[in-house]
Amino acid sequence: MKRITKRMTYLMTAAMAINGVGIGLAMAADPSTPASPAQTDNQMNHARQNANDATNGAGAAVNNGAAAAGNAAETTGDKVRTGAEHVAAGTPDANNPAPDAKDIRKTFGSLTEDALNKSNMRKLVDHFVDADRNRIKNSDGYSEDFGSTLDGRIQQINEAWKSKYGHDFDVKKAGDLYQNFAMIQQGEIGRDAALASQVEHNSQNANMNDTKNAAGNDRKDENLDRGRQVAEVTIRASANCPECRVPMIHELPDSWKINVPDTLTAAKLRQNLLDHLTAFGDGSANWPADEGSATLEATRHVLMAVLDQPVSSGNTGNRNHAMPGSQK
């Protein structure tokens, strides 16, 4: 009897436990106020929107951070570049308005030397600012040599020079002849507006808003950025050449380049040189006894040629030298 009673007790206890679990499960699965399907969808959509908002907010924060970092890097890069520009090029002041005058004069000597040596088109063009070099080297008719007609004229000048002065044309033998050759004004884009405007005048294709200019150069190739050192060199007139002004731009690491007009192409440069060197060579009988003075006159002609200026009417010489169509 006792065994039966105990078994009944166990069975009742187990039943109550099972019923309790079932009740608990039922309560968890079916709350007393069940949500309608519409309410459930709204809740899920709201949760999704919150999640999306959080994701978008995180993405925006990342993008803003990246943009800020990029702007900071660009500003830092500008400061570093401007600082390097000032270190490489002397910064003008009241006591020294053209600190790079000596280097600028050296550019004139090197330019003249390259123009009076045969087959030197590439070297000559390397004296021009980036955008001009790129444009001319990509223009029709460009080659690294001058071509037979211009080389022939250069040969005649060198023979006449050697006959008069005892050696081939050589700027170095003329001494520091450029000391009083020109008036040099040096300044900075963004600080010296009038001077910068004169230098920028020859960059008609410059486009400071787009990444490319009309000639297909990168905008930076114009080298007209704020903080850039620039110069304008005024060459005094002579009996055979008028006064001319030469715009120059400093390029890193440390060189001064001529900002030639955007109208200048390889073909025009070659023809201009032929015109000017013909005028110079045809007047060899009247070259001065002083070799330095004759060198300066050659430099005037070369500068006028690269600045796309015609031969002065007072010294045209014998110009029966039409360029053959097959010449490079």
Buried (B, 14 or more C-beta within 10 A) or exposed (E): EEEEEEEEEEEEEEEEEEEEEEEEEEEEEEEEEEEEEEEEEEEEEEEEEEEEEEEEEEEEEEEEEEEEEEEEEEEEEEEEBBEBBEEBBBBBEEEEEBBBBEBBBBBBBBBBBBBBBBBBBBBBBBBBBBBBBBBBBEBEBBBEBBBBBBBEBBEBBBEBBEEBBEEEBBBEBBEEBBEEBBBBBBBBBEEBEEBBEBBBEBBEBBBEEEEEBEBEBEBEBBBBBEBBBBBBBEBBEBEBBBEBBBBBBBBBEEBBBBBBBBEBBBBBBBBBBBBBBBBBBBBBEEBEEEBBEBBBBBBBBBBBBBBBBEBBEEBBBEEEBEBEEEBB
